[in-house]
Amino acid sequence: MSNIDNAIKKSGKIAEDQTESNYFIMAKSSNSKYQVALGELQWGRPCQVCLMNINNKILWIKQLESPEWCHVSDDGKVIVADGLWDLQKGRIYIFSKKGDLLLEKEFDSNIIACDVSPNGRYVVIGTGYPESKICLVNLERERIDWYKRPLGKIALIQNIEFISEDQIKTYLPEGGFYIFSLKGNLIEVSRNLWSESRVSAELYNVFKAALGTQSSLGLRDVITEAATESGRADIVITTDKGVFLVIEVKSPQVKRWDLHSPSILNQALQYARDLDSPFYALCNGKFMSLFISNSEYTYPIAFYVVNFNKQFAEEVLKFLIQFQTHPSPGSLTTKDLDYGWTKIVVNTLRLFSSYGDAEKNIELMMKLDPKKRKMFLELVYEGFRLSQKSKTISKKEKETLLRRSLELLDKALEIASTISSTVHLDYAIRGEKASVLEALGKKGEALSIRKEMDRELFKKARERSIRFYGLSDIEIEGITLYYQGIRLIKEEPERAFNCLERALELNPYYQGWPPYWSYRASALLRKGKLREALHCFNKRIELQEGINVPKFVLLGKVECLEGLCAKSLRVEYLNELIETYKIILKRYPKNKEIAQKLRYASLLYCEIKKEKRSPNFQGECIKMREQTGSTETKLFLAFDSDVIVEKGLHLNLTAYKIPRYIEEYLALRECDQLSPSECSERVSNLLMQYRPDPSEKDLILSKLMRRGEMFIMDLFKVTTDIKRETHRLEIPCIGLKKAMISPKILSAHENLLRNGVWGIGKLVYDSNKTFGDKKSDPVTLTEFIPYQLDQLDLKAFQEAREYFSDLEWIDLLIQSIGLNPAAYTPDQKLLFLTRLIPLVEANVNVMEFGPRATGKTFLYKNISPKVRVIAGGRASPAQLFYNKLTKSVGLIGIMDVVVFDEVQYLVFSNVEEMVGKMKDYMSSGNYERGEKQVASDCSLVFMGNADIIPKTGRDVDTFLPSFARDPAFMDRIHGLIPGWRLPKIKRVDLHLAKGKGLALDYLGAMLHELRKVNASGIALDMLQFPETVNIRDQQSIVRLISGMFKVLYPDLNVRKNLTVRILNLMVEMRRYVKQWLAWKLPQEYGPDLEVKLRAGV
């Protein structure tokens, strides 16, 4: 699916890891003098390696990016493989016993596997993506002896090992292998040992042989490539009554295939359900997992190492037949529990526990009390099962299941409390109990349980640290304060800093402990002590001894320096910031945000230093300034790169009926560094593949039934059927209105329940209607990638305004709505922006008349899904207000803006009712139809074409449609936009936008959020109305100015530069309405309208 799966990028903010230190012994020397360990988790992976003697005394500690493999030789040399997966690189280090770096070598591919020769003299390393290599490291000479590339760039190395002191064996993904000598000579080559077809053939033979000797089991035959509704099952074992077992075979050599990956599990499960098989299995030639097909759980009931002999097949079949005779854990014997249900509980506990102690606990229980063990297993399994099941059912049954789950978990905890254990037997159960309590609304009790668990974790970490270091009482107190400080950083940074400072006084060892300075810096950063935090980050970097520091440390330093530069732009801070940016970019060259910040910081540095630098350096600055305009540079500094798009790219995609903001989204995600023609081709191909023509909906539905699943791009919208306690998914392009949706998707994308979300979704044919009822269509949305923003941050948008001057902000808005700011005068730009007033201000009613081709309709159709355009034709009360037949609220009740385009040709089906209700709504914001009363904040826009410049009210009258030639109606129009003063858009190269701007859907979403902000008070404080101005004129001008303030000053920090021009323009818009009213009713309305700014504004 091209780059679609990477649509939502992660932000580059500091990831503060406050996990306790946890070291794992990875290797010991063969003479048992040394051991090497990994620890200090960061982002879930270790980031430290340390050498210890056999008494656990630390000899040295090193901070690395992501150490994954290590070895220690008899003389204390440590070899570490560092996996730089984000960079598609790998690195090895060799350290001496004293911690000196003897060798550092970086590879341009990820390190897949390593091994050490039996005599400890050599290390062999295999790399994978993007290029497979083998290299031999000579530990005695501290160098790399040779490289080999036997595979080119085709495949990944599966594994690599020394099979003797002088032979190296490399396993290939397709099942073959190479054998090399220590000199790099190729000794033997073998391929295609265990392909998928070979595994299937071997399994077929052993199960066929087992059936021949075990006829008493009631099994009948073994079938290969059995046809099902969803595809072909690799191996099927049958009985006289039907299918007994379905086996799905996958080759592990193609990639690192996870035996329990969701896609493989779902495929095998679907085959089993198609054939009504009670069991299914997954096998990759090395391992086999067995599952139950009629359970909502996908935990294996048994796990086997595969042996291709008859005994292995007999053991599997006997277990399944025995398991089938015991449908519930309550009827199992002690022997049965050892065989099947124990494995289920172990896997359950592993899933929810942060310790790897589940199996150890079960083994401990097995030895102590068989009865307690059996009861415990039943309670835990059933408690967890009910808890998980409650997440997929209706609210009525949910509470009953949760209470039953809570009862079972409490009983399991009672049993666990009677068993003395060195590990936390009940930890995972208490965690699940807390989740159940939260689901029942008892958040206080859940929080109490979690706090108690945290205290136990802290106590355990402290005890482990004491044993690990063998410290004195004073040093123990220092460790306690150290961990306490780490835990308090986010919530109480002041107290955290005091704890860390006291820990350093009690335990001077922390002076040379790199993570200490990271935590201290984080606490200072949260306190706002930027200089002190910068010093701590630099201290951390100094202790790295030339090895790359973690990314979060560099980002923390950047945050400090950016804050210091914002307060006081000193050359030394700016220079250090530029150097830090360069370090990050060297390691992460695809980070566009840092790249843009580096360019902007370099420009600032040029401006400060240009008089003291050489002419060549000044020339570089001028060249950089020409390449990046100031507004565009500020754009990347102020906004996240995900909302910045190329506005000069105009793709011809009208045939696919997608709005402009979706076109922008696709161009942004799919066309990085492509030419316009290449971009158009790529996006067109994507739409041809995923955007079906509505006229072919029956063909699409037929394919969905046959294939079982497909991806579709559309505007997905969800409605709630409260009577049936379910949700209905609308998919317009294939005509479905009652499809189903996975609850996980709905909880992650709540905008689906509002106005819908454009995106690409995976549709699955589900005849069981898992997430619906009998009226639901048998189609479920199981995966979804949104093409619109789900998470909106209005505060960030408001803060971004500070980066721009008034004129720069106006140019940015003009550029973002698709026009070229350089082609228009300042007054014309303001006129264009008045079209945005209805989007930011609630219940504002405006008209616009002007020549054709000025972009009126295009803007409203493409800026937001909360805007609906009715172009000419016929409009009815049911469409606009309330449909009595379907009992659904009309457009005015649900939209932000309703636009009536080509109003001269608009026909109302019931003129009197329509105009009457519209006048009532335009005045009060409420309307009634039948028994339905609706309050709305929808703004109304009436647009039409005009070929003359009006000078009198009579001229304005020539523009108006017949229904609007009513003084009561026109008096409710707040202003008339003089569109005749805007030029026609004739030339693409002159009038349309070029360069970067804000994505239309992002701008539209921010304008929608600004409707909740009130700026009328600011407008009233600035204006002085004479007594001749009536209340409707006053309200109209205040609303128009309030809307314009929110467009130009979303942070409500109104500058004085434009206030006079804004006031004059808004008064002019209202004056056109007054001129018509004065012409129509001269005895009641006067044409003059004068409003002034208060003194001092």
DOMAR-807851 format. One record per residue (C-alpha): residue in three letters; x, y, z. Coordinates in steps of 0.05 Angstrom, whole numbers, plus 5000, padded with zeros to 4 digits. Example, Ala and Ser with C-alpha at 12.3 -4.5 7.8 and 13.67 -1.06 7.14 Angstrom:
// DOMAR-807851
ALA524649105156 SER527349795143 
END
This chain:
// DOMAR-807851
MET500050005000 SER505650484982 ASN507250965040 ILE500150955068 ASP501950535129 ASN506951065150 ALA501851635145 ILE502051825218 LYS509251975240 LYS511851995310 SER513752665341 GLY520952805360 LYS519653005432 ILE523952775491 ALA522152065513 GLU523852045587 ASP524851345611 GLN523951285686 THR524350535689 GLU528550245746 SER535449965728 ASN534749235711 TYR540948845690 PHE541048175654 ILE547247735651 MET548347595577 ALA554847205576 LYS560346935620 SER567546785602 SER569346045595 ASN574046105655 SER568346405697 LYS572447025715 TYR568247535679 GLN560947655661 VAL557748195617 ALA550748475628 LEU545748925592 GLY541249415628 GLU538250115638 LEU532050045594 GLN530650615546 TRP524450575500 GLY523649855522 ARG530749655501 PRO537249625539 CYS542150195528 GLN547850015574 VAL553149465577 CYS557449325637 LEU563148855654 MET563148515723 ASN567348015758 ILE564347375783 ASN562447715849 ASN558048215811 LYS562848785823 ILE562349285766 LEU568949405730 TRP566149905680 ILE559650145647 LYS558550395576 GLN552550745546 LEU550750505475 GLU545050615427 SER541649935430 PRO546249355450 GLU543248695430 TRP548748175435 CYS555148135476 HIS560747655494 VAL566747665541 SER573247295530 ASP577546965583 ASP582147575586 GLY576448055598 LYS575348325527 VAL568148505514 ILE565048465445 VAL558448835436 ALA553748865375 ASP549649505374 GLY543249465333 LEU541850135300 TRP535149925270 ASP532450625259 LEU538550785216 GLN538850105180 LYS545850045207 GLY549749625257 ARG555949735299 ILE560749295338 TYR565349495395 ILE571149135428 PHE572949385498 SER578849195541 LYS578348945613 LYS579449665635 GLY573949935590 ASP578450225536 LEU575550215466 LEU579949755425 LEU575749715361 GLU569450055334 LYS566549865267 GLU560150095235 PHE556449695182 ASP551649975131 SER546649425147 ASN543149155209 ILE546748625250 ILE542647985248 ALA546847475285 CYS553747375318 ASP557646795347 VAL564346685381 SER569146125364 PRO570045575417 ASN577145795431 GLY574846525440 ARG579646795387 TYR574547005334 VAL567747315328 VAL563547225265 ILE558147745248 GLY552347695199 THR548648315173 GLY541848335140 TYR537748905111 PRO539249245064 GLU545348825047 SER547548135073 LYS554848075094 ILE559147615135 CYS565447865170 LEU570547545216 VAL573447945274 ASN580247735301 LEU580147875376 GLU587547755387 ARG589548255333 GLU583448695346 ARG581648765273 ILE576948505219 ASP580247955178 TRP575347905120 TYR568448065091 LYS564147605048 ARG557947765008 PRO555547084982 LEU548347304980 GLY548947984946 LYS543048424965 ILE537647894955 ALA536347565022 LEU537247635096 ILE541847185138 GLN537646755183 ASN543146555232 ILE550646455237 GLU554846005281 PHE561545665291 ILE560444915280 SER567744785298 GLU573945195315 ASP575545305242 GLN568745275206 ILE563045785203 LYS555945605181 THR551246125153 TYR543745965148 LEU539846275091 PRO532646515092 GLU530546015039 GLY533045435081 GLY540045315052 PHE546845465082 TYR554045645068 ILE560145375105 PHE566545785107 SER573445665134 LEU577046155180 LYS580746415118 GLY574146585084 ASN574346005034 LEU567545715015 ILE567344975035 GLU560144765023 VAL553645044995 SER546544765005 ARG539745064989 ASN532244954994 LEU532344495055 TRP526044735088 SER521445095040 GLU514045145057 SER512344585009 ARG517744135041 VAL515044265111 SER507944105087 ALA510343465053 GLU514043225116 LEU508043375161 TYR503443005113 ASN507842385116 VAL508542365192 PHE501142485205 LYS499241975152 ALA503741465186 ALA500841635255 LEU493741525230 GLY495640835204 THR497940605272 GLN492740965314 SER486140765281 SER482940715350 LEU483341465355 GLY477541535306 LEU481541945256 ARG480441805182 ASP484942165132 VAL490142705118 ILE488643195061 THR493143725031 GLU491044374999 ALA483744305022 ALA479144834991 THR475345305038 GLU471245935028 SER477246355048 GLY482645985009 ARG486445325013 ALA488545005079 ASP495444685076 ILE493744055116 VAL487043795141 ILE486043185186 THR479042895185 THR474742415225 ASP468342045207 LYS464342645232 GLY468243185195 VAL474643595199 PHE478643515264 LEU484943935254 VAL487144475205 ILE494644605200 GLU497245245168 VAL504545195146 LYS509145785137 SER516545805120 PRO520546185174 GLN526246325127 VAL522446825083 LYS522547325140 ARG522547315215 TRP515647005217 ASP512147065284 LEU508546405299 HIS503046805333 SER502547415288 PRO495347665281 SER495147595205 ILE497346865206 LEU492846705265 ASN486747015231 GLN488246635166 ALA488745965201 LEU482746105245 GLN478446285185 TYR480345635150 ALA478445245213 ARG471745595220 ASP470245505146 LEU471244755155 ASP467944715225 SER474444455254 PRO474944475331 PHE482544565328 TYR487644915285 ALA495244935286 LEU500945375261 CYS507545055241 ASN513945355212 GLY518044715208 LYS521244825276 PHE515344955323 MET507944805324 SER502545165365 LEU495644875375 PHE489345305383 ILE481845245396 SER477645515339 ASN471145645378 SER474446095430 GLU475446855429 TYR482446725456 THR488346635410 TYR493046355464 PRO495945675445 ILE493445075485 ALA499944705470 PHE506744855440 TYR511444335409 VAL518344305380 VAL517343955313 ASN520543275302 PHE518842965235 ASN517342275261 LYS511141865275 GLN511841945351 PHE511242705346 ALA504842655305 GLU501842135352 GLU503342585412 VAL499743175380 LEU493642775360 LYS493042435428 PHE493343105463 LEU487843405420 ILE483242805428 GLN484442815503 PHE483343565505 GLN476843505466 THR473943035518 HIS474943575572 PRO471244195547 SER472144605611 PRO477944655660 GLY473544445718 SER473143725691 LEU480643635680 THR484943185722 THR491543395753 LYS495243045696 ASP491043405644 LEU492644075676 ASP500043945669 TYR499043815596 GLY494444345568 TRP491144865612 THR497645035649 LYS500345295583 ILE494245735573 VAL494946055642 VAL502446145633 ASN501246515567 THR495746925599 LEU500147145656 ARG505947285610 LEU501547745569 PHE499648175629 SER505848125673 SER512048565668 TYR516047995699 GLY518147365664 ASP516246965727 ALA509546665706 GLU512345985688 LYS516645965750 ASN510546105793 ILE506645545760 GLU512345055770 LEU512745265843 MET505245135852 MET505844455818 LYS510744235872 LEU506844505931 ASP499544325927 PRO496143985866 LYS489144165890 LYS490844895900 ARG494344905834 LYS488344625797 MET483645125830 PHE488345705818 LEU489045535744 GLU481545505735 LEU480346165771 VAL485846545734 TYR483846295665 GLU476446425674 GLY477647095708 PHE482047345652 ARG477347065599 LEU471247415626 SER475048065633 GLN477148055561 LYS470347825536 SER467048425570 LYS470648885522 THR466848615461 ILE459648565486 SER453849035501 LYS453449465563 LYS447849035593 GLU452048405598 LYS458548775609 GLU457648935683 THR455348225699 LEU461647925667 LEU466148435701 ARG463348285770 ARG464047545758 SER471247645734 LEU472748065796 GLU470047515841 LEU474346985808 LEU480547415810 ASP479547555884 LYS479146805898 ALA485546685858 LEU489047225899 GLU486846885963 ILE490246245940 ALA496446615916 SER497146955984 THR497846286019 ILE503846085978 SER510646355997 SER514646535935 THR520746935918 VAL517147225859 HIS510647615853 LEU505647055838 ASP499647525842 TYR502548135806 ALA499248025739 ILE492647825772 ARG492448465813 GLY493848865750 GLU487948545715 LYS483648655777 ALA485349395774 SER483249415701 VAL476549075719 LEU475349585774 GLU476750155727 ALA471749865677 LEU466549835734 GLY467850565749 LYS471650435814 LYS477650845795 GLY479650995867 GLU480350265885 ALA484150125820 LEU488950695834 SER490150435904 ILE491949745876 ARG496650035824 LYS500150475876 GLU501249865920 MET504149485861 ASP508750075846 ARG511150075918 GLU512749335913 LEU516349445848 PHE520549995880 LYS522149555940 LYS524248985895 ALA528549435853 ARG531849715915 GLU533349025943 ARG536148795876 SER540549415873 ILE543249275942 ARG544948565924 PHE547848785858 TYR552649305885 GLY554049065956 LEU553749785983 SER554050086052 ASP547950356090 ILE549451066068 GLU550150855996 ILE543650456002 GLU540051096024 GLY543151445964 ILE540350905918 THR533450975950 LEU533551725939 TYR535951625867 TYR530051175849 GLN525251625887 GLY527752225848 ILE526851855781 ARG519651695799 LEU517952415817 ILE520752765756 LYS514252845718 GLU509653025776 GLU514253375826 PRO520653605790 GLU522854045849 ARG522553465898 ALA525753005846 PHE531653465838 ASN532653505914 CYS532552735918 LEU537652675862 GLU542153205892 ARG542052865960 ALA543352185927 LEU549752465896 GLU552152715964 LEU551052025995 ASN553751625937 PRO559251985898 TYR559251405849 TYR553551755813 GLN558552295792 GLY560851825737 TRP554051495724 PRO551351765657 PRO543851625669 TYR544252035734 TRP545752665695 SER540152525646 TYR535052465702 ARG537853085737 ALA537453465671 SER530153245660 ALA528253495730 LEU531654165718 LEU528454225650 ARG521554135680 LYS523254665732 GLY525055145677 LYS532455175697 LEU535055145625 ARG542355325637 GLU543154825693 ALA539554285652 LEU544154425593 HIS550154335638 CYS547553655661 PHE546153425589 ASN553153625570 LYS555853245630 ARG552152625607 ILE555152705537 GLU562252775566 LEU561452125604 GLN559951745539 GLU567351725522 GLY566351835447 ILE560651335439 ASN554151585409 VAL549451845462 PRO541951655462 LYS537252065420 PHE533152315479 VAL539452635509 LEU540753025445 LEU533453235441 GLY533653465514 LYS539753885499 VAL536054175438 GLU530154365481 CYS534654725530 LEU538355105476 GLU532055295439 GLY529155565503 LEU535455965519 CYS535656245448 ALA528356455454 LYS529956845517 SER536557145495 LEU539457025425 ARG546756945445 VAL551756715393 GLU554756165436 TYR547955845449 LEU545955895375 ASN552555595352 GLU551855015401 LEU544654905378 ILE546954875305 GLU552254365322 THR547253935360 TYR542453955301 LYS548053715256 ILE549653125303 ILE542252915302 LEU541852975227 LYS548152565217 ARG544851995255 TYR537752115231 PRO538352425161 LYS530852355146 ASN528652805203 LYS525553375164 GLU523653775225 ILE530853815250 ALA533253965180 GLN528654565175 LYS530554805244 LEU537954765224 ARG536755195163 TYR533055715203 ALA538255725258 SER543755795206 LEU540156395176 LEU539856725244 TYR547156585255 CYS548756895188 GLU544857525206 ILE548457595272 LYS555457445247 LYS555257715176 GLU559358345191 LYS564857945224 ARG565157375174 SER568557295106 PRO564957505042 ASN564356775022 PHE560656625086 GLN555857215073 GLY554756945003 GLU552756275032 CYS547656635076 ILE544757015017 LYS544156374976 MET540656025034 ARG535856605043 GLU534056574969 GLN532755834973 THR528255905034 GLY523656505040 SER522756785109 THR515356605114 GLU516655895092 THR522455825141 LYS517956065197 LEU512555595173 PHE516854985187 LEU519155275253 ALA512055435277 PHE508254825252 ASP509154075251 SER511553825183 ASP505453365179 VAL500853965166 ILE505254305115 VAL503954145042 GLU506354354973 LYS500954824946 GLY503954884876 LEU502454164859 HIS495854124820 LEU493853414803 ASN488253254755 LEU484152804800 THR477053064789 ALA474852384762 TYR475752074830 LYS471152564866 ILE475752714925 PRO476253394960 ARG482453824952 TYR484953685022 ILE485152935008 GLU488953084944 GLU493953484986 TYR494452935037 LEU496052404984 ALA501152864951 LEU504552995018 ARG504952255037 GLU506451944969 CYS510352454929 ASP516552614969 GLN521952844919 LEU517752654858 SER516353094798 PRO509153334787 SER508052824731 GLU510852254774 CYS506652474833 SER500352504791 GLU501651804764 ARG502951514833 VAL496851824865 SER492451634806 ASN494750914811 LEU493250924885 LEU486251184873 MET485050694817 GLN486850134864 TYR483050354926 ARG477650864905 PRO472050474870 ASP467050784822 PRO460150804855 SER457150534790 GLU461149884802 LYS458849774873 ASP455649094858 LEU462048854826 ILE466049094887 LEU461248754936 SER461748114895 LYS469348124899 LEU468948254974 MET464547634983 ARG469347204942 ARG475947454971 GLY473647565042 GLU477148235049 MET479248855010 PHE481749565021 ILE477450165001 MET478550915004 ASP472351325022 LEU469051805070 PHE467251335128 LYS461851555176 VAL458851205236 THR451951305267 THR449551045333 ASP443250605337 ILE441750705411 LYS435550265410 ARG439549665387 GLU445949855424 THR450149825362 HIS453650265310 ARG452350315235 LEU457950465187 GLU456550845122 ILE460950705062 PRO458051145006 CYS462150884947 ILE459350184954 GLY452450394979 LEU452750085049 LYS449350445107 LYS449149895160 ALA456149595157 MET459849425222 ILE466049715253 SER471149435303 PRO470349775371 LYS477949895374 ILE477650325311 LEU471650715337 SER475050865403 ALA481451085367 HIS477851535315 GLU471951885349 ASN471152365290 LEU467951785253 LEU461851925297 ARG461852665280 ASN462252845206 GLY466052235184 VAL473352155165 TRP476652045098 GLY481451475098 ILE483150775073 GLY480050185109 LYS480349435107 LEU473449125097 VAL472348405118 TYR466347985098 ASP463447735163 SER457247305156 ASN457047205232 LYS456047955241 THR460747965301 PHE460048715316 GLY452848815295 ASP445748535297 LYS441148185248 LYS439848835210 SER447248965199 ASP450648875132 PRO455748295136 VAL461648755125 THR466448985180 LEU471649535180 THR477549205216 GLU483349675200 PHE483350415186 ILE488450945166 PRO485551645169 TYR487152165117 GLN484852725162 LEU487352975229 ASP484352625288 GLN488052995343 LEU487353755342 ASP491554235382 LEU488554935379 LYS493555195430 ALA499355005385 PHE495955355326 GLN494955985368 GLU502155975392 ALA504655905320 ARG501656585304 GLU507256925344 TYR512356715292 PHE509257145237 SER508157885226 ASP501158105204 LEU502958115131 GLU506557445134 TRP500557125168 ILE495857405115 ASP500357145060 LEU500656455094 LEU493056415097 ILE492356635024 GLN497556125004 SER494055585045 ILE487255695011 GLY490755584944 LEU492256284919 ASN498756644903 PRO499657224952 ALA504257594904 ALA498557654853 TYR493958064897 THR493958744932 PRO493358785009 ASP486058995004 GLN484458414958 LYS487757925006 LEU483358185063 LEU477258105019 PHE479157375005 LEU479857245080 THR472957525095 ARG470456875064 LEU473256525125 ILE469056915175 PRO463056435172 LEU467755855188 VAL470456175252 GLU464356565276 ALA457856225296 ASN451156465268 VAL453956975220 ASN450157085155 VAL453657395095 MET452557495020 GLU457757534965 PHE456657754894 GLY462157804842 PRO464657564775 ARG465456834759 ALA472156464771 THR474356824834 GLY474756184876 LYS468356274917 THR465555574909 PHE472355224908 LEU474255474978 TYR467855265012 LYS467654584978 ASN474754394996 ILE476454715063 SER472454295112 PRO467653705116 LYS463454155162 VAL461454595103 ARG455954405054 VAL454854754987 ILE447954764954 ALA449054984882 GLY442655254850 GLY437154744840 ARG431754604891 ALA432254624967 SER426854375014 PRO425254465089 ALA426653725099 GLN433653805070 LEU435354435108 PHE431554395174 TYR428353725193 ASN425853115155 LYS419352885187 LEU419452225150 THR426451995170 LYS426452415235 SER433352675218 VAL435953385229 GLY437453775166 LEU443854105143 ILE442954755182 GLY442554345246 ILE449053955237 MET453754365194 ASP458354955211 VAL456755305146 VAL451355215093 VAL452955565027 PHE447555734976 ASP451255804911 GLU448256094847 VAL442656384890 GLN439356704828 TYR437556004805 LEU435855714873 VAL428655474880 PHE425255334947 SER420054784946 ASN415855154997 VAL417855884993 GLU413556155049 GLU415655625099 MET422955645078 VAL423656395082 GLY419756435147 LYS423855915182 MET430356195154 LYS428656895180 ASP427056605248 TYR433556205250 MET437856785224 SER435257215281 SER435356725340 GLY439656125321 ASN433555665334 TYR428055375290 GLU422154905295 ARG419054425246 GLY413453985268 GLU414953765339 LYS422353845331 GLN426054435361 VAL433254535341 ALA438655015364 SER444655105319 ASP450755545308 CYS450955435233 SER452856045191 LEU449456185124 VAL452856435061 PHE449056664999 MET453256734935 GLY451756954865 ASN454757254803 ALA454958004789 ASP457358354726 ILE456859074749 ILE459659484807 PRO453859704851 LYS453560434871 THR446560474900 GLY441560034935 ARG437959954869 ASP444259644839 VAL444759154897 ASP437558964885 THR439358704815 PHE443758164847 LEU438657904897 PRO434357294887 SER426857394894 PHE426457064963 ALA431657554991 ARG428058184969 ASP424758235036 PRO427258775085 ALA426358315145 PHE430657795110 MET436058275087 ASP436558615155 ARG438757935183 ILE444557915133 HIS450558165173 GLY454658385113 LEU455558355038 ILE462558175013 PRO464258614952 GLY466758044909 TRP466558484847 ARG473058794872 LEU476758124865 PRO480157944799 LYS478557304761 ILE483256714768 LYS485656634697 ARG492756374697 VAL495355794738 ASP502456064738 LEU500156754762 HIS494256684808 LEU494855994840 ALA499355834900 LYS506655644894 GLY510855354950 LYS508955115019 GLY502655245059 LEU498154945111 ALA493954335092 LEU486854545077 ASP483654035124 TYR488254255181 LEU486554985169 GLY479154815165 ALA479654415230 MET483054985266 LEU477855485241 HIS472455015267 GLU475854995335 LEU476155755336 ARG468555775334 LYS468955595408 VAL473156215422 ASN469656875437 ALA472757515409 SER466557955410 GLY468658255477 ILE475158495446 ALA471358805388 LEU466359155434 ASP471959445476 MET475159755414 LEU468960045381 GLN464960675393 PHE457860665365 PRO453961315356 GLU446661345377 THR444361295304 VAL446860585299 ASN441260085315 ILE442359435352 ARG442259005289 ASP447659425257 GLN451759385321 GLN451058635327 SER452758535253 ILE459158945257 VAL461358625322 ARG460457925294 LEU464158085230 ILE469958415266 SER470157845318 GLY470657335261 MET476057735225 PHE480057805290 LYS479857045299 VAL482256945227 LEU487957435232 TYR489557365306 PRO487656665329 ASP491556785394 LEU486957395406 ASN493157825413 VAL490258365368 ARG495558835339 LYS493859545322 ASN496859525252 LEU490559295216 THR484859485263 VAL482860115223 ARG482859735157 ILE478959155188 LEU473759635217 ASN472860015152 LEU472059375112 MET466959075160 VAL462959725163 GLU463059745087 MET460259045084 ARG454559235130 ARG453559895093 TYR451759535028 VAL445959195065 LYS443959875095 GLN443960195026 TRP439059685000 LEU434559755061 ALA434760515055 TRP432860454981 LYS427259964998 LEU424560315061 PRO427461015062 GLN422661235116 GLU425360705164 TYR432760625146 GLY438261135133 PRO444060975086 ASP449461265132 LEU453260805180 GLU459161095218 VAL463060715271 LYS469560955303 LEU475060645344 ARG475460855417 ALA480961345436 GLY487561005449 VAL486160405404 
END
